[in-house]
Amino acid sequence: MVRRSTLLLAVVALAGCWRHRSSTAPAPLTSQGSRTVDSLWSKAVNSFGEGQWSDAQKALDRLAVVFSPTDPRYLKLHFFQGEILFAQGNQLQAVREFRRVADEQPEGPLAPAALLRAGDAYADLWRRPELDPTYGETARGVYQEVVSRYGGTPEAARAARRLLELGEKFAEKEFRNALFYFRFKAYDSAILMFRGVIATYPRSAVVPEALERLVRAYQILGYKEDVKETCAYIAQYHPDPAGPGRLCPKDAGAPGTAPSGERP
């Protein structure tokens, strides 16, 4: 008798739990009208605009199973999801959402912005020049894709600016590598790398110091003709008296070619 009473109480308790859960769980949107869907979409958009990522994400997750690819809100939903993931530090997941928007409808109004943001997400993963530049290289490829596919758009202009910013980081990374060899007196290796920085990133902020180190390396090794050639280049393109030209002989001022054989 006791065992039957205990079992009955357990069944009643489970039934109560089920009623509680069923009353709090959101009903599937597929069983509700379009007004409910529209209302939830408005809530998601408002939450997104206010930076309430968690609330926006919950609403978007429910809508994702309802919207078909033909729904005009479908790609915007994935764009919003990409932005939320980016804001939460999930860059690679954000890239997947942005690429979906850009690739599923490449001529759509959101495609340029989505592709740009995919590049931003990759760039954000390469935060310091001394780290592995793989994500930076990927970001550079995506930005170049934006410029080539959507030339003349505001997004292409922003991508071009991002490329310049990335170029500074790549130049700094190559300069640091060259400086490592210079400090350990591996001057020939350092020379090759300094020349590479100057040739590849001629307008980078590190170029004046790269030229200075290049002249010093040539002087240490006794490469007088190379000193003369480099100083002529400095006189033409970096004439600041306080710059690398202060290391040059007074008679080394004639215009010359870049140390790499190319002009900037």
TAGI-V873682 format. One record per backbone hydrogen bond with DSSP energy under -0.5 kcal/mol. NH is the residue of the N-H (numbers start at 1). CO is the residue of the C=O. If there is no record, write none. Layout:
nh;co
NH;CO
NH;CO
This chain:
nh;co
5;1
6;2
7;3
8;4
9;5
10;6
11;7
12;8
13;9
14;10
15;11
16;12
17;13
18;14
19;15
20;16
21;17
22;18
23;19
24;20
24;21
25;21
31;28
32;29
37;33
38;34
39;35
40;36
41;37
42;38
43;39
44;40
45;41
46;42
47;43
48;44
49;45
50;46
51;48
52;47
53;51
56;52
57;53
58;54
59;55
60;56
61;57
62;58
63;59
64;60
65;61
65;62
66;63
67;63
71;68
74;71
77;73
78;74
79;75
80;76
81;77
82;78
83;79
84;80
85;81
86;82
87;83
88;84
89;86
90;85
91;89
94;90
95;91
96;92
97;93
98;94
99;95
100;96
101;97
102;98
103;99
104;100
105;101
106;103
108;105
111;108
114;110
115;111
116;112
117;113
118;114
119;115
120;116
121;117
122;118
123;119
124;120
125;121
125;122
126;122
126;123
127;125
131;128
137;133
138;134
139;135
140;136
141;137
142;138
143;139
144;140
145;141
146;142
147;143
148;144
149;145
150;146
153;150
157;153
158;154
159;155
160;156
161;157
162;158
163;159
164;160
165;161
166;162
167;163
168;164
169;165
170;166
171;167
172;168
173;169
174;170
175;171
176;172
177;173
178;174
179;175
180;176
181;177
182;178
183;179
184;180
185;182
186;181
187;185
190;186
191;187
192;188
193;189
194;190
195;191
196;192
197;193
198;194
199;195
200;196
201;197
204;201
207;204
210;206
211;207
212;208
213;209
214;210
215;211
216;212
217;213
218;214
219;215
220;216
221;217
222;218
222;219
223;218
224;222
227;223
228;224
229;225
230;226
231;227
232;228
233;229
234;230
235;231
236;232
237;233
238;234
243;240
245;240
246;243
247;244
248;245
252;249
253;251
256;232
261;258
